[in-house]
Amino acid sequence: MNETRLAIVIPCYNEEDTLSFSISRLSEVLDDLISKNEISDKSFLFFVDDGSLDKTWEIIHNAHLQNPDKIKGTSFTTNFGNQNAIIAGLDTVNDLGVDCAITIDADLQQDETKIGEFVQKYKNGADIVAGIRNNRDTDSLVKKVPATLFYKFMNVLGVNLQPNHSEYRLVSKKTLEIISNYKETKLFLRGLFYELGLKTDYVYFDVKKRQFGESKFNFFSLMRLAAYGIVSFSVRPLRFVFLIGLFISFMSFLVGILWFYLIFIKGDTLFGIEGYEICEMFFSGLQILCIGIIGEYIGQILEEVKSRPRYIKDKDLK
């Protein structure tokens, strides 16, 4: 009998439309891996209800009553966000004594049939197995363009982030123990796992169309996640602000010398009022941009200084 105990962690927020199907489908995948002796028969699904306002928790609870050994979960008192739901799931299954854990979205747009490949790469020695999308064809233009720019920008900032990496990944017991030492209030998991230096492998998959309900991620939530990622893993934007200020100061000094030369030596003028107004608008906007970047970092510092809990549990099903 295989002793590899696997937990599949599924964060959920208002997923009543798709959850029954997802529980059934993931249970089939789990049972298939157990029957093939790929994982232990003590493996299980772990659902994290991120403060849903619909019947999500009721569905999880009923599934647990029918199969308490295979369906487990926890619920939050309110919505703490997808990243915190994943962290709560990983923390809890680590305490339950698993050998590895896989995180996957409740809508199963990520290909659940690839879970066996994740497990195999883990058995081959990988501590982290990251799921990589083959393409973004199923995304709307509003999601595709910002996502592509985000990954490119993160690479420019020096963050070793694999393009099209999602929250579909496997992590080993060793990885779970390491990340339990990270106490930041706002963790950007996609960047954190690449920072650990552990052996990493990849599984490539196609994203399916969502069968039930609607995605809970919108443009603003994705932009918020991107902002957390940028300020959590790089100080280069601050250095960029410094260089912009240095450049503007240098150019202003040159313009000042030129203005002095034209006015007092040649008796001429330098700019018309229109040109001056355009320059003033440009540099005012630039100042606001720089203040905004600095503000993001100050906001991140404020969150960490307050040291509030990432999440508050309401109920547990273990």
ZICOR-V301836 format. One record per run of one state. SS is the DSSP state (H for helix, E for strand, C for the rest). FROM is the first residue (numbers start at 1). LEN is the number of residues. If there is no record, write none. Layout:
ss->{SS/SS}
from->{FROM/FROM}
len->{LEN/LEN}
This chain:
ss->{C/E/C/H/C/E/C/H/C/E/C/H/C/E/C/H/C/E/C/H/C/E/H/C/H/C/E/C/H/C/H/C/H/C/E/C}
from->{1/6/13/16/36/44/50/56/67/71/77/82/96/100/104/112/124/128/134/141/157/165/173/180/189/196/200/206/219/234/236/265/273/307/313/318}
len->{5/7/3/20/8/6/6/11/4/6/5/14/4/4/8/12/4/6/7/16/8/8/7/9/7/4/6/13/15/2/29/8/34/6/5/1}
